[in-house]
Amino acid sequence: MGVAPFDPHFAREVKQVRSVGGMGYTLMLKDVFERGWSESTVTKYKTDWDNQRIIYSQYFPEKWLEGEYEFKGDAFGLGVLRSGHWNLTLRDYSQTTRIKRNGPGVDVHVEIDHIGDMDIHIGNLLQGRSIMENVLDRIINASWKPGFAVIRPLINDLVSTAFTDIWSTSFKEFPVDAFIRD
């Protein structure tokens, strides 16, 4: 029926651009794989057919993501360019997904509800200075909780962008009417 596999989810490219007051960045994630769906549980589900919307909450004991990244940042005329491999493991993780029909595609908004624990590794953050990168990696993984409140909206937006593409592609030709009738 044209639905792509859900485990792993795959996104060829996810792009996020932000700019405020002369400071900004472009983050490009490439060849992103997301695993853990087959171990997840849908904890809530609501269909609103009048508004062409589905809302569901989902719990993952563990969820793994990995891919390549390219980061271009500019603050006060100082440019930063980094690229490399990244991976992320989320434990005791839950999210709520809102899917709304938008013409031939869908708009998807994903919101993180809870993260029990997280490990993230981002290669080449300090241009190959392996000792300093290992130290920075440990600092990030030991102190992610306080900083998470600040970056949570950016992560929600990034995941929503990826899922809008995945869902629009996967369910473009899906014959909903053949499965659900009034």
Buried (B, 14 or more C-beta within 10 A) or exposed (E): EEEEEBEBBBBEEBEBEEEEEEEEBBBBBBEBBBBBBEEBEEEEEEEEEEEEBBBBBBBBEBBBBBBBBBBBBBEEEEEEEBBBEBBBBBBBBBBBBBBBBEEEBBBBBBBBEEBEEBBBBBBBBBEEEEEEBEEBBEEBEEEBEEEEEEEEEEBBBBBBBBBBBBBBBBBEEEEEEEEEEE
